[in-house]
């Protein structure tokens, strides 16, 4: 069987890479660029892949990427749902089924996110799986790429089952009302089960937390349904000191994706600290387990 020239997996990835301007991915545009689209190393960084692997994909030397890799590429390339599904099929995979939780961020939402690069922003799927974050997020909280994808989940971080370290934040995050946040997250997960009753990832997460975390099990037993919207936090940043922030959560339509935006009060010392943190760059994700002298770091596709 032959393939129409330019229509295979590698050629298609290269075509979509060439058409996406760096500005759409909140990347700087330099004068020395030889192409209007993304460079291979930029796509690799956005998708959380090695440059060598992107090269092998485009050259046709790697032909069987995993569903996780395809999903990361689709987010990084800002594909439409139809284009995403086509990419899955070119890789010999079945596209994500409707009625299941989606990790795909639409191009329109990507365009909005790219305009928010001066504040920490992240996108979570309906089960609180982290799927995208920008560079300012890593500057304030650390780079989640340091943790395996499965562990980049806010609910799993919030209700650990093994007493291990947090995976979504490098420094402690203190809250005004942590109990209220616990209730809100569990209530939001219950709401997700009504929207995605047959999603195996969501069901597995809830089973794992209910069996391994007493706090989660007790809150789940209440049967409360709700959504996590906003709260106030103080991030103990290692370079600039404590930063008081407001954390607002917006929900994106039927996908139930959560866009989390952190801001400081305008013209305040905290806003200045947030800007300084962004200049300082990413902090290292903690590897030590939380203990009496170390509050549990709360926070912690994608890639911004």
Secondary structure, 3 states (H helix, E strand, C coil): CCCCCCCCHHHHHHHHHHHCCHHHHCCCCCCCCCCCCCCHHHHHHHHCCCHHHHHHHHCCCCCCCCHHHHHHHHHHCCCCHHHHHHHHHHCCCCCCCCCCCCCCCCHHHHHHHHCCCCCEEEEECCCCEEEEECHHHHHHHCCHHHCCHHHCEHHHHHCCCCCCCCCCCCCCEEECCHHHHHHHHHHHHHHHHHHCCCCHHHHHHHHHHHHHCHHHHHHHHHCCCCCCCEEEEEEEECCCEEEEEEEEEEEEHHHCEEEEEEECCCCCHHHHHHHHHHHHCCCCCCCCCCECCECCCCCCCCCC
